[in-house]
Amino acid sequence: MIMQPVLIGAYSANSKANKIQGQYIVILSDDSDLQNEIGKAKAKGAEIIQEYKHAIKGFAVKINNDQVLENIKKNNLSISYIEPDYEMQTFAQIIPTGVNRADADLSSTISGNGHDNVDVDIAIIDTGVNLTHPDLNVFKNISFVKFTKTGNDDNGHGTHVAGIAAAKDDSSGVVGISPGARIWAIKVLDRNGSGSLSNVIKGIDYVTSNAGSIEVANMSLGCQCISDAMNTAITNSVKAGVTYVVAAGNNAMDASAFSPANHPDVIAVSAIVDTDGKCGGFGSSTGYGLDDTFASFSNFGSVVDIGAPGVNIYSTWKNGGYNTLSGTSMASPHVAGAAALYKSTHNVSPADVKASLISNGSTPSSICDGNGFGYFADDKDTFSEPLLYVRNY
């Protein structure tokens, strides 16, 4: 008897992610012929919307009715499994408070001294990046969003993320944790900050194909979900040498229910409130909590690896501007910039980068030094993730 490929639910029964009607992700066995399988799917009435060659083998399809999907599956031993496609969402020169709190201004690159670029590459898998922003070193760009031709940012979120990680140290605007790093603008989300899981996987696939150049990838996005396809893609990309830093999510829930934060190989980041760039809790309060406390919106739990400032963060914006945003989306690029800063001087594995970030962070036993080294209050669980600190980098 010929076994049929299984259509799996990429998400649990309590998933809050929205399924994209008529779109599916088809994952093939390693020994299959990708182009042959694509041709067969087209012949059966499917529109191919993405191809995956590097992080995972397969393709994404758009179909008019379920019978087309059944025809693709029928008697096809080359298909390992099929997942529905779902929506993914953003988790929404002064020295910004987050850079100051991590003491990046006291690191080896001295963020804020007005010169020097860090020789490292960071992929921003997001809404794109403002390609002509004077405060950003955009090295390459690509879009996987339909009806767009470049990785230019028409939302603002990706540009904001990029500036936190790598805004230039040029005496104007803001400065990032890893100033002037080469940014790869990988557009997978549209002008509304939305996109498909299949597009995000394509972004990971692209990063993997350039793993010889890209040291760090930031994903300030996700959904309340678990995807075998994306998990496999991330696993293979990390094996290729790319360090992935991701937002924990903004639902005030356990992050174990959110992807990609729940992947064991990524660095998942929670958010704290920091309004003065210093430990001690003497800064002003916010709508998301007091200074030096866990941000009220931040996801938490055992899958979170590290915390970073994520409230009222000032950074670059679309059309050459600047803006202030809050979210674990803002906390994540602080850590991505730190990972890039470390990688710029250490030829080590993603696991070593993760271990270094964790070991150098402040902990509940850390005594506030009056600058950035010190912990925070009101953590929502018993897992005390370290707080980002880069003075030793």
C-alpha positions in Angstrom: 0.0 0.0 0.0 1.3 3.5 -0.9 1.5 5.8 2.1 0.1 9.3 1.5 2.0 12.4 2.7 0.4 13.9 5.8 -1.2 17.4 6.0 -0.1 18.5 9.4 -1.4 21.4 11.5 1.6 23.7 11.8 -0.2 25.1 14.9 -1.8 23.7 18.0 -5.5 23.7 18.5 -5.3 26.9 20.6 -3.3 28.7 18.0 -4.2 32.3 17.5 -2.5 32.6 14.1 -4.7 33.2 11.0 -4.6 30.7 8.3 -4.0 32.1 4.7 -6.8 30.6 2.7 -5.6 28.3 -0.1 -1.9 28.5 0.7 0.3 25.6 1.8 3.9 24.7 2.5 5.1 21.5 0.9 8.2 19.9 2.4 10.1 17.3 0.3 12.4 14.5 1.3 16.1 15.2 1.0 16.6 12.9 -2.0 13.7 14.3 -4.0 14.0 16.4 -7.2 12.8 19.9 -6.3 12.2 21.1 -9.9 10.5 17.9 -10.9 8.1 18.2 -7.9 7.4 21.8 -8.7 6.6 20.9 -12.3 4.2 18.2 -11.1 2.4 20.6 -8.7 2.0 23.2 -11.5 0.6 20.6 -13.8 -2.0 19.8 -11.2 -3.2 23.4 -11.0 -1.0 24.9 -8.2 0.6 28.3 -8.3 4.1 28.2 -6.9 4.7 31.2 -4.6 8.1 30.3 -3.0 10.9 27.7 -3.5 13.2 26.5 -0.8 16.6 25.1 -1.6 19.0 25.9 1.2 17.6 25.7 4.8 14.9 23.2 3.7 13.8 21.5 0.5 10.3 22.3 -0.7 8.0 25.0 -2.0 4.8 26.9 -1.1 1.7 26.8 -3.2 -1.5 28.8 -3.8 -4.5 26.7 -4.9 -8.0 27.3 -5.9 -9.6 24.4 -4.1 -8.7 21.5 -1.9 -8.9 18.9 -4.7 -5.7 20.4 -6.2 -4.0 19.8 -2.9 -5.3 16.2 -2.8 -4.0 15.7 -6.4 -0.5 16.9 -5.4 -0.4 14.6 -2.4 -1.8 11.5 -4.1 0.8 8.7 -4.5 3.7 11.1 -4.0 6.4 9.6 -1.8 8.7 12.6 -2.3 6.5 14.8 -0.1 7.4 14.5 3.6 4.6 16.6 4.9 2.4 19.7 4.1 1.6 22.6 6.4 -1.0 25.3 6.1 0.5 28.8 5.5 -0.3 31.3 8.3 0.1 35.0 8.9 3.2 36.3 10.7 3.2 39.7 12.5 5.8 42.2 13.8 5.9 42.2 17.6 5.7 45.8 17.3 22.5 60.9 17.4 21.9 60.6 20.9 22.9 57.5 22.7 19.5 55.8 23.1 18.7 54.5 26.6 18.9 50.8 25.5 22.4 51.3 24.1 23.4 53.1 27.2 21.9 50.5 29.5 23.8 47.7 27.8 26.9 49.9 28.2 27.7 49.7 24.5 29.2 53.2 24.9 31.8 51.5 27.1 32.4 48.5 24.8 35.4 48.0 22.5 33.6 49.9 19.7 32.6 52.8 22.1 29.2 53.5 20.6 28.7 57.2 20.5 32.3 58.4 20.0 31.5 59.5 16.5 33.6 57.1 14.4 34.4 53.5 13.4 32.2 50.9 11.9 32.0 47.3 13.0 33.1 44.7 10.4 30.1 42.3 10.6 26.9 41.5 8.7 23.4 41.5 10.2 20.3 40.2 8.4 17.1 42.0 9.3 14.2 39.6 8.4 11.3 42.0 8.7 9.4 44.7 6.8 12.5 45.7 5.0 14.9 48.6 5.8 14.9 52.2 4.5 17.5 51.7 1.8 18.7 55.3 1.7 18.6 56.2 5.4 21.8 58.2 6.1 22.2 56.6 9.5 22.2 53.0 8.2 24.7 51.0 6.2 22.4 48.9 4.0 24.7 46.5 2.2 22.2 44.2 0.3 18.4 44.0 0.0 15.8 41.6 -1.3 12.0 41.3 -1.1 9.9 38.2 -0.9 6.7 40.2 -0.6 4.4 40.1 -3.6 4.2 43.4 -5.7 7.4 44.8 -4.2 10.7 44.9 -6.0 13.2 45.8 -3.3 13.8 45.4 0.4 12.8 49.0 1.0 10.7 49.5 4.2 7.2 50.8 3.6 6.2 50.2 7.2 9.0 51.5 9.4 9.3 48.5 11.8 12.3 46.9 10.1 14.2 50.2 9.9 13.6 50.8 13.6 15.0 47.4 14.3 18.0 47.9 12.1 18.9 51.2 13.8 18.9 49.6 17.3 21.3 46.9 16.1 23.5 48.9 13.9 22.9 52.7 13.4 26.1 54.5 12.3 28.4 56.2 14.8 28.5 59.4 12.8 27.7 62.2 15.3 24.1 62.5 14.1 20.8 60.7 14.6 21.2 57.7 16.9 23.9 55.0 17.3 23.4 51.2 17.5 24.9 48.5 19.6 27.1 47.4 16.6 27.6 50.7 14.8 27.7 50.8 11.1 27.4 47.0 10.6 26.5 45.9 7.2 22.7 45.4 7.0 21.0 42.9 4.8 17.4 44.1 4.4 15.3 41.0 3.9 11.7 42.0 3.3 9.2 39.3 4.3 6.4 41.4 5.8 4.3 44.0 4.0 3.4 47.7 4.7 1.0 46.6 7.4 3.6 44.6 9.2 2.0 41.3 8.1 3.2 38.4 6.0 3.1 34.7 5.5 4.9 32.0 7.2 6.0 30.8 3.8 7.7 34.2 3.1 9.5 34.1 6.5 10.8 30.6 5.7 12.0 32.0 2.3 13.9 34.7 4.2 15.6 32.1 6.4 16.4 30.1 3.2 18.0 33.2 1.7 20.1 33.9 4.8 21.2 30.3 4.8 22.4 30.6 1.2 24.5 33.5 2.3 25.7 32.0 5.6 29.3 32.5 4.5 28.7 36.3 4.8 25.9 36.8 7.4 26.9 36.3 11.0 23.6 37.3 12.7 19.9 37.3 11.8 17.3 39.2 13.7 13.6 38.2 13.6 11.4 40.6 15.5 8.3 38.8 14.4 6.3 35.6 15.1 2.9 34.1 15.9 1.3 31.9 18.5 2.3 28.8 16.8 4.7 25.9 16.2 5.9 25.2 12.6 7.9 22.1 11.8 9.0 23.7 8.5 10.3 26.9 10.1 11.9 25.0 12.9 13.8 22.7 10.5 14.8 25.8 8.4 16.2 27.6 11.5 18.0 24.5 12.7 19.8 24.1 9.4 20.6 27.8 9.2 22.1 27.7 12.6 24.1 24.6 11.6 25.4 26.7 8.7 26.8 29.2 11.2 24.2 32.0 11.5 23.2 33.2 15.0 19.4 33.9 15.2 18.1 36.4 17.7 14.3 36.7 18.0 11.6 38.6 19.9 9.8 36.7 22.7 6.5 38.3 21.8 4.2 41.0 23.3 1.3 39.0 24.7 2.2 38.8 28.4 2.2 35.0 28.0 4.5 32.1 28.2 6.8 32.4 25.1 6.8 28.6 24.7 3.6 28.9 22.7 5.2 31.4 20.2 7.4 30.7 17.2 10.2 31.3 16.5 10.8 32.2 20.1 10.2 28.6 21.1 13.0 27.2 18.9 15.9 25.9 21.1 18.7 27.2 18.8 17.6 30.8 18.7 18.3 33.5 21.3 14.8 34.6 22.5 14.6 38.0 24.1 12.2 39.5 26.6 11.8 43.2 27.3 12.4 45.5 30.3 11.6 49.1 31.0 14.6 51.3 31.2 14.1 55.1 30.9 17.4 56.5 32.0 20.0 54.1 30.6 21.2 53.1 34.1 20.4 50.5 36.7 18.9 51.4 40.1 15.3 52.2 39.2 15.6 55.9 39.4 14.2 56.8 35.9 10.7 57.9 35.1 7.8 55.4 35.0 6.0 54.4 31.8 2.6 52.9 30.8 4.4 49.5 30.7 5.9 49.7 34.1 8.4 51.5 36.4 12.0 52.0 35.4 14.1 48.8 35.7 11.1 46.4 35.7 9.9 43.7 33.4 7.8 45.2 30.7 4.1 44.4 31.3 3.5 43.3 27.7 6.6 41.0 27.4 6.3 37.3 27.0 8.2 35.2 29.5 9.1 31.7 30.5 11.8 29.0 30.3 12.4 29.5 26.5 13.5 33.1 27.1 17.3 33.3 27.0 18.0 37.0 27.8 16.3 40.3 28.5 17.0 43.8 27.0 15.4 47.3 27.0 12.2 47.4 24.9 10.2 50.4 26.1 10.2 53.8 24.5 13.2 53.0 22.3 14.3 55.8 19.9 15.7 54.6 16.6 15.7 55.1 12.8 12.4 55.1 10.8 11.2 55.0 7.2 11.8 57.9 4.9 15.0 58.9 6.7 13.3 59.7 9.9 13.3 58.6 13.6 10.7 57.3 15.9 10.0 55.9 19.4 8.5 52.4 19.7 8.0 49.7 22.4 8.0 45.9 22.2 10.1 42.8 22.4 10.7 43.7 18.7 12.9 46.5 20.1 14.6 44.4 22.7 15.6 41.7 20.2 17.9 43.9 18.0 19.8 45.1 21.1 20.9 41.5 21.5 21.4 41.0 17.8 23.7 43.9 17.8 25.6 42.5 20.7 25.9 39.1 19.0 27.2 40.8 15.9 29.7 42.8 18.0 31.0 39.6 19.6 31.2 37.8 16.3 33.2 40.6 14.7 36.1 39.7 16.9 35.4 36.0 17.6 35.2 33.2 15.1 32.9 31.0 17.1 29.7 29.0 16.7 26.1 30.3 17.3 26.1 28.2 20.5 29.2 30.0 21.7 27.7 33.4 20.9 24.6 32.5 22.9 26.7 31.2 25.8 28.8 34.4 25.9 25.8 36.7 25.9 24.2 34.7 28.7 27.4 34.6 30.8 28.1 38.3 30.5 24.6 39.5 31.4 23.6 40.8 34.8 21.7 38.5 37.1 19.5 38.9 40.2 22.6 38.8 42.3 24.3 41.6 40.4 24.9 44.8 42.4 24.1 48.0 40.5 27.3 49.8 39.5 25.6 53.1 38.8 25.9 52.6 35.0 24.3 49.7 33.1 25.3 46.7 35.1 22.4 45.7 37.3 19.2 43.7 37.2 15.5 44.5 37.1 12.4 43.8 39.1 9.0 42.1 38.7 10.0 39.2 36.5 6.9 37.2 35.8 8.3 33.7 36.3 11.0 31.7 38.2 13.3 31.7 35.2 15.7 34.6 35.8 17.1 35.3 32.4 20.2 37.5 32.3 20.0 41.1 31.3 22.1 42.2 28.2 25.5 43.7 29.0 28.2 44.3 26.4 30.9 46.3 28.2 33.2 43.3 27.9 32.7 43.0 24.1 
